[in-house]
């Protein structure tokens, strides 16, 4: 907890929640105004897990599914199979930070 919380003020509860979520394989939704270290905590959490894949995107109303889930495989489409190349995208991430999630389109 001290590695996650180093240099941050009043983020102890968030640090404990993030570590608990990481250990239990669950999700955490951090709500707050800009500048309260939400993204910094997510980046630090990813560094605590060696070999963990980190994914970060700032969502807008123009964000496309391909930006989060990966592009469609053209090779698979030729075989009439709908398949995404997910390597490096949200489905394969161990730690993900989606900023401005409520500003995203449906």
Long-range contacts (C-beta under 8 A, 24 or more apart in sequence): 3-44, 3-48, 4-41, 4-44, 4-45, 4-48, 8-37, 8-40, 8-41, 11-36, 11-37, 11-41, 14-41, 15-41, 18-42, 18-45, 19-45, 22-48, 22-49, 22-95, 38-97, 38-99, 39-97, 39-99, 42-95, 42-96, 42-97, 43-97, 45-95, 46-94, 46-95, 49-94, 49-95, 52-94, 52-95, 53-88, 53-92, 53-93, 53-94, 53-95, 54-93, 54-94, 54-95, 54-96, 54-97, 55-88, 55-89, 55-90, 55-92, 55-93, 55-95, 55-96, 55-97, 56-96, 56-97, 56-98, 56-99, 57-90, 57-97, 57-98, 57-99, 58-99, 58-100, 59-98, 59-99, 59-100, 59-101, 59-103, 59-104, 60-100, 60-103, 60-104, 60-105, 61-103, 61-104, 61-105, 62-105, 63-104, 63-105, 68-98
